[in-house]
């Protein structure tokens, strides 16, 4: 999991750095615990008619620039993020502490650089790379056999050479404007801390009622 030099060395000193450091510590705790996959996060998007949709993806990197996941840009979430860049993320680490921990992130979606996307794609297992070519993500599929035929076709196409990143497959970075830490407690007596940036980019911190 990629982190920036500033985050790793603790040279950031503002409230945003505090929030990121808190996330990093909880993330390591979740990875070391009994969570099935600590990188799993819900991504919520909104279409042009204001209708929300949500799905689970995997966190692939985070630093002071934001939280990154990868997808086909012509998938439903990709299309919705192109139309409306406002996005929310939710991590639920149910096994942590007294009654689980949630981290909520709200912000704006931006594409990662081509170099970042290329580097991550090159690190994927080969069949995952082939799958990215074979899948027209979110589009109707006549049968599973059709997909398997497409997989076989692209396996043959790239046999004996590296699989390049498909055009339209890339990373999305969620640049936070709000991060909330929800510490579960018995009897619904939770503890909630909210970090939020104003229009000028100045961060504040507040304790919230459960």
Helices and strands as residue ranges (DSSP letters): H 5-9, H 15-32, E 40-46, E 52-58, E 61-63, E 66-72, H 76-83, E 86-93, E 101-111, H 114-123, H 126-134, H 144-157, E 169-183, G 186-188, E 191-197, E 203-208
